[in-house]
Amino acid sequence: MRIKTKWPFYFLIPPALFVAIYFVMTVAGFYIGHQRDVQGEAVHRIYIVEGAIHTGILLPMHLISPQLRSFIVEEGLNFNYVEFGWGDREFFLNVPEMKDLTLPIFTTSLFLPSSSVMHVTQYQNLPKNAYKLSDVKVSPMQLNIILNFIEDSFKLEKSRPIKIQVKGYYNSTQVKDSFYEANGSYHMFNTCNMWTARVLFEAGIKTSVFTPFKYSVSRFINKD
């Protein structure tokens, strides 16, 4: 008598259950907001940028601290805005557009902890190619928290950021970008959008509690 085995079915249960739990966390986290209490009068305007996948923090250049400015401003360049993003090294450096995304890059960045980079983009004007640009006013204390968080995300060597010598996405008088080594590992519970949301949360700006995807980051911006 031949006994039928069901091991392939049982083998699929753990990953399917994990995906289901992650989906529920994502949906529930989208609707639940949280924020810290940070005092002060909101006098500075900053922006949250949404791209195809990534989000970032966009700041007017005159609000950047001298220390952070020394990290990213090259001699002879003069831009009015700067966007900071954090994310998976392989994804940022090798997937400038969605058509460049491959299955190995996607699965590795999602399921395996990987090294990270800071993506710094400088603009003459507010970016017109963003999928969404949300503005929020912050107090001097909130701004200081944001600047410190961003500064601490750069990996330093001899007190200087480590610039990655690769070709960026842009290189013109209107927009220019660079990549730098970053602190932290990227994985599905620590994505580029979660980094942006943490910046906002630490500064007392309301955001969703679980933000693996871009839509959750700015959900509560200007909703109160």
Buried (B, 14 or more C-beta within 10 A) or exposed (E): EEEEEEEEEEEEEEEEEEEEEBEEBBEEBBEEBEBEEBEBEEEBEBBBBBBEBBBBBBBBBEBBBEEBBEBBBEEEEEBEBBBBBBBBBBBBBEBEEEEEBEEEBBEBBBEEBBBBBBBBBBBBEBBEEBEBBBEBEBBEBBBBBBBBBBBEBBBBEEEEBBBBEEEBBBEEEEBBBBBBBBEBEBBBEBBBBBBBBBBBBBBBBBBBBBBBBBBBBBBBBEEE
